[in-house]
Amino acid sequence: MSRYSWAFLVVGAILGAALVQLRAAEPVAPARVFEIRTYHCFPGRLEALNQRFREHTMKIFEKHGMTNVAYWTFEDSPAKENTLIYVISHASRDQAKKNWEEFRNDPEWKQVAADSEKDGKIVEKVDSVFVDATDYSPMK
């Protein structure tokens, strides 16, 4: 190997190491955004909502790029009777907007919603907030 080949090899290694350090110093965008949603049901309708999620909604979410993370109901009244909280994730806030638009316009979802509400409306109110995982969060 010539003297120039060794020089190029050394310079290449140094530049490669410098680029790795520069990339490590760049701020990293969150891998995904989490959406925490709270559904407040009309009296006596929580089980219908749970059934709709269990049998249909979660699959339709996945179809539209939403990742199901976790679902909870309360142990104590009065929320125990009418409240569902869940977390889903999206690739970004912009993607969340697109995901929800596609979900709402999905013919399968429209049919599921209509079928599940034949005995009356299920959800009275929905609260939604978007959050980012902290740098120390086990879930990112």
TORBADREN-588119 format. One record per atom (N, C-alpha, C): residue in three letters; x, y, z. Coordinates in pm, whole numbers, padded with zeros to 5 digits, always signed. Each point is the difference from the previous one (the first is absolute). Example, Ala and Ser with C-alpha at 12.3 -4.5 7.8 and 13.67 -1.06 7.14 Angstrom:
residues 2
ALA+01319-00569+00780/ALA-00089+00119+00000/ALA+00090+00120+00000/SER-00035+00105-00072/SER+00082+00119+00006/SER-00077+00109+00073/
END
This chain:
residues 140
MET+00085-00117+00000/MET-00085+00117+00000/MET+00090+00124+00000/SER-00038+00095-00085/SER+00084+00120-00012/SER-00025+00094+00117/ARG+00090+00096+00008/ARG-00010+00100+00106/ARG-00132+00077-00013/TYR-00046+00028-00123/TYR-00125+00074-00022/TYR-00122-00084+00041/SER+00008-00129-00024/SER-00111-00089+00039/SER-00017+00002+00151/TRP+00112-00006+00073/TRP-00006+00005+00146/TRP-00056+00134+00046/ALA+00039+00107-00065/ALA-00048+00134+00038/ALA-00151+00010-00021/PHE-00047-00051-00115/PHE-00145+00003-00025/PHE-00076-00087+00100/LEU+00057-00112+00036/LEU-00062-00089+00097/LEU-00011+00068+00136/VAL+00107+00067+00044/VAL+00001+00068+00130/VAL-00097+00118-00002/VAL+00005+00080-00106/VAL-00090+00115-00011/VAL-00146-00047-00002/GLY-00027-00108-00073/GLY-00136-00055-00006/GLY-00048-00045+00136/ALA+00087-00065+00077/ALA-00037-00046+00134/ALA-00028+00118+00091/ILE+00081+00103-00009/ILE-00020+00118+00084/ILE-00131+00071-00037/LEU-00025+00017-00130/LEU-00125+00064-00042/LEU-00121-00083+00040/GLY+00010-00130-00013/GLY-00110-00089+00040/GLY-00031+00015+00148/ALA+00103+00002+00083/ALA-00021+00016+00144/ALA-00060+00136+00032/ALA+00044+00103-00070/ALA-00053+00134+00023/ALA-00147+00007-00039/LEU-00037-00062-00110/LEU-00140+00000-00043/LEU-00089-00073+00101/VAL+00049-00110+00055/VAL-00076-00073+00101/VAL-00024+00089+00121/GLN+00101+00073+00043/GLN-00016+00090+00115/GLN-00095+00114-00032/LEU+00006+00055-00121/LEU-00091+00107-00039/LEU-00145-00050-00002/ARG-00022-00117-00053/ARG-00136-00056-00005/ARG-00052-00024+00141/ALA+00086-00044+00091/ALA-00042-00027+00137/ALA-00040+00130+00070/ALA+00060+00113-00040/ALA-00028+00127+00063/ALA-00128+00064-00053/GLU-00050-00045-00117/GLU-00122+00057-00057/GLU-00120-00038+00086/PRO-00093+00094+00019/PRO-00121-00036+00074/PRO-00079-00105-00078/VAL-00052-00096+00072/VAL-00074-00108-00062/VAL-00149+00027+00017/ALA-00072-00003-00110/ALA-00145+00018+00007/ALA-00062-00121+00069/PRO-00108+00021+00074/PRO-00065-00113+00064/PRO-00038-00106-00104/ALA+00017-00124+00039/ALA-00030-00110-00090/ALA-00150-00007-00029/ARG-00080+00044+00093/ARG-00145+00001-00017/ARG-00061+00094+00103/VAL-00123+00036-00026/VAL-00074+00085+00094/VAL-00112-00086+00058/PHE-00027+00020+00128/PHE-00105-00075+00067/PHE-00123+00088+00015/GLU-00116-00061-00013/GLU-00126+00070+00019/GLU-00075-00071+00113/ILE-00032+00077+00102/ILE-00077-00052+00113/ILE-00144+00046-00020/ARG-00091-00095-00009/ARG-00141+00031-00025/ARG-00086-00051+00115/THR-00092+00083+00044/THR-00093-00037+00106/THR-00141+00010-00056/TYR-00073-00111+00004/TYR-00137-00005-00048/TYR-00095-00004+00119/HIS-00093+00092+00002/HIS-00104+00007+00103/HIS-00129-00048-00066/CYS-00051-00113+00047/CYS-00117-00062-00062/CYS-00130+00049+00061/PHE-00106-00014-00078/PHE-00134+00020+00054/PHE-00026-00112+00100/PRO-00087+00023+00097/PRO-00028-00101+00103/PRO-00035-00136-00061/GLY+00065-00104+00053/GLY-00027-00137-00041/GLY+00061-00041-00133/ARG+00085+00084-00060/ARG+00051-00029-00135/ARG+00149-00037-00004/LEU+00066-00006+00116/LEU+00143-00033+00001/LEU+00027-00139-00057/GLU-00082-00099+00034/GLU+00025-00134-00051/GLU-00014-00005-00152/ALA-00092+00077-00056/ALA-00013+00006-00147/ALA+00127+00059-00061/LEU+00057+00101+00065/LEU+00125+00059-00049/LEU+00114-00101+00009/ASN+00011-00068+00113/ASN+00105-00102+00015/ASN-00014-00108-00107/GLN-00121-00043-00025/GLN-00022-00103-00102/GLN+00040+00050-00137/ARG-00034+00124-00032/ARG+00035+00057-00130/ARG+00152+00006-00017/PHE+00072+00043+00104/PHE+00146+00002-00008/PHE+00056-00141-00012/ARG-00048-00090+00085/ARG+00050-00137+00004/ARG-00017-00070-00134/GLU-00115+00018-00062/GLU-00033-00076-00120/GLU+00032+00070-00131/HIS+00012+00135+00002/HIS+00015+00071-00128/HIS+00102+00113+00000/THR-00018+00094+00091/THR+00072+00128-00008/THR+00151-00016-00001/MET+00052-00085+00087/MET+00145-00016+00007/MET+00057-00046-00134/LYS-00068-00091-00067/LYS+00047-00048-00131/LYS-00005+00111-00104/ILE-00106+00080+00005/ILE-00013+00109-00097/ILE+00105+00107+00027/PHE+00031+00026+00128/PHE+00110+00092+00031/PHE+00129-00045-00068/GLU+00034-00127+00019/GLU+00125-00054-00058/GLU+00000+00016-00152/LYS-00115-00023-00060/LYS-00014+00014-00146/LYS+00037+00141-00046/HIS-00022+00099+00087/HIS+00026+00139-00036/HIS+00126+00057+00067/GLY+00094-00087+00035/GLY+00130+00046+00048/GLY+00007+00039+00146/MET-00104-00029+00077/MET+00001+00030+00143/MET+00044-00126+00075/THR+00088+00018+00097/THR+00047-00113+00080/THR-00072+00000+00134/ASN-00066-00111+00030/ASN-00067-00016+00129/ASN+00106-00021+00107/VAL+00000+00082+00104/VAL+00099-00010+00106/VAL-00061-00062+00126/ALA-00108+00060+00052/ALA-00061-00052+00123/ALA-00140+00056+00016/TYR-00083-00076+00070/TYR-00139+00037+00027/TYR-00029-00023+00148/TRP-00075+00093+00063/TRP-00031-00012+00142/TRP-00144+00041+00027/THR-00056-00061+00103/THR-00124+00048+00062/THR+00032+00023+00147/PHE-00080+00081+00064/PHE+00023+00035+00140/PHE-00046-00111+00094/GLU+00061-00007+00116/GLU-00042-00093+00104/GLU-00107+00060+00089/ASP-00003+00133+00012/ASP-00089+00066+00094/ASP-00109+00080-00073/SER-00116+00005+00065/SER-00113+00078-00052/SER+00024+00148+00027/PRO-00056+00089-00073/PRO-00098-00022-00105/PRO+00062-00030-00137/ALA+00129+00028-00019/ALA+00063-00021-00131/ALA-00004-00146-00044/LYS-00004-00090+00095/LYS-00004-00143-00030/LYS-00118-00035-00092/GLU-00109+00071+00015/GLU-00121-00031-00076/GLU-00003+00059-00141/ASN+00086+00100-00027/ASN-00019+00067-00129/ASN+00126+00051-00069/THR+00118-00045+00041/THR+00121+00061-00055/THR+00100-00104-00050/LEU+00051+00024-00119/LEU+00108-00080-00059/LEU+00114+00095-00032/ILE+00121-00038+00038/ILE+00120+00076-00036/ILE+00088-00092-00081/TYR+00056+00054-00108/TYR+00094-00081-00077/TYR+00109+00086-00060/VAL+00108-00067-00038/VAL+00114+00066-00063/VAL+00026-00070-00133/ILE+00012+00081-00103/ILE+00044-00049-00130/ILE+00120+00084-00041/SER+00074-00047-00098/SER+00112+00081-00048/SER-00008+00014-00151/HIS+00062+00108-00045/HIS+00007+00035-00142/HIS+00145+00035-00032/ALA+00034-00001-00126/ALA+00137+00035-00041/ALA+00031+00147+00031/SER-00101+00087-00005/SER+00018+00143+00026/SER-00137+00064+00020/ARG-00002+00128+00039/ARG-00128+00071+00013/ARG-00068+00013-00135/ASP+00079+00031-00103/ASP-00059+00009-00134/ASP-00059-00133-00043/GLN+00071-00107+00029/GLN-00049-00133-00035/GLN-00125-00033+00080/ALA-00007+00044+00124/ALA-00119-00024+00082/ALA-00123+00063-00066/LYS+00016+00122-00047/LYS-00112+00068-00066/LYS-00045-00080-00122/LYS+00094-00047-00078/LYS-00032-00080-00118/LYS-00065-00133+00040/ASN+00056-00065+00103/ASN-00055-00128+00046/ASN-00145+00015+00041/TRP-00030+00104+00079/TRP-00137+00020+00047/TRP-00095+00032-00115/GLU+00047+00079-00095/GLU-00085+00032-00115/GLU-00035-00127-00078/GLU+00101-00084-00025/GLU-00024-00125-00071/GLU-00091-00093+00080/PHE+00021-00005+00131/PHE-00082-00084+00087/PHE-00147+00043-00007/ARG-00025+00130+00018/ARG-00138+00050+00001/ARG-00070-00025-00133/ASN+00075-00001-00110/ASN-00059-00020-00133/ASN-00002-00146-00044/ASP+00048-00089+00082/ASP+00006-00142-00035/ASP-00142-00060+00001/PRO-00043-00058-00111/PRO-00135-00060-00005/PRO-00021-00110+00104/GLU+00104-00077+00028/GLU-00011-00105+00102/GLU-00030+00064+00136/TRP+00074+00108+00035/TRP-00023+00068+00127/TRP-00142+00057+00006/LYS-00044+00063-00107/LYS-00133+00058-00002/LYS-00107-00106+00026/GLN+00018-00118-00057/GLN-00095-00108+00022/GLN+00005-00051+00143/VAL+00122-00018+00053/VAL+00017-00045+00139/VAL-00064+00099+00095/ALA+00024+00129-00020/ALA-00057+00103+00088/ALA-00153-00004-00006/ALA-00054-00008-00120/ALA-00146-00003-00014/ALA-00060-00124+00067/ASP+00062-00115-00022/ASP-00051-00124+00060/ASP+00006+00005+00153/SER+00109+00053+00053/SER+00017+00002+00146/SER-00087+00104+00067/GLU-00052+00095-00075/GLU-00083+00106+00059/GLU-00149-00017-00032/LYS-00038-00119-00045/LYS-00142-00022-00031/LYS-00087+00008+00126/ASP+00059-00022+00119/ASP-00072+00013+00126/ASP+00023+00136+00066/GLY+00062+00091-00073/GLY+00025+00134+00053/GLY+00146+00037-00007/LYS+00025+00130+00003/LYS+00137+00051-00002/LYS+00079-00059+00116/ILE+00131-00018-00021/ILE+00086-00059+00103/ILE+00082+00106+00071/VAL+00067+00084-00077/VAL+00096+00095+00057/VAL-00061+00139+00008/GLU+00006+00055+00121/GLU-00052+00135+00024/GLU+00107+00105-00026/LYS+00125-00029+00038/LYS+00108+00099-00009/LYS+00133-00072-00014/VAL+00090+00059-00080/VAL+00136-00054-00017/VAL+00100+00110+00033/ASP+00098-00032+00085/ASP+00113+00088+00027/ASP+00123-00063-00063/SER+00081+00082-00067/SER+00120-00052-00065/SER+00117+00094+00024/VAL+00115-00056+00036/VAL+00124+00077+00014/VAL+00113-00078-00065/PHE+00096+00072-00056/PHE+00118-00062-00059/PHE+00118+00022+00093/VAL+00082-00103+00016/VAL+00117+00008+00087/VAL+00119-00066-00069/ASP+00120+00041+00041/ASP+00125-00061-00047/ASP+00064-00073+00117/ALA+00063-00111-00031/ALA+00074-00073+00103/ALA+00123+00082+00041/THR+00032-00001+00127/THR+00121+00066+00047/THR+00122-00082-00040/ASP+00118+00059+00010/ASP+00121-00071-00037/ASP+00029-00117+00093/TYR-00060-00003+00119/TYR+00024-00108+00096/TYR-00117-00100+00006/SER-00100+00022-00082/SER-00117-00089+00002/SER+00036-00137-00056/PRO-00041-00108+00067/PRO+00024-00133-00055/PRO-00077-00021-00132/MET-00110+00070-00018/MET-00078-00012-00123/MET+00022+00123-00085/LYS+00046-00022-00121/LYS+00028+00115-00089/LYS-00064-00020-00133/
END
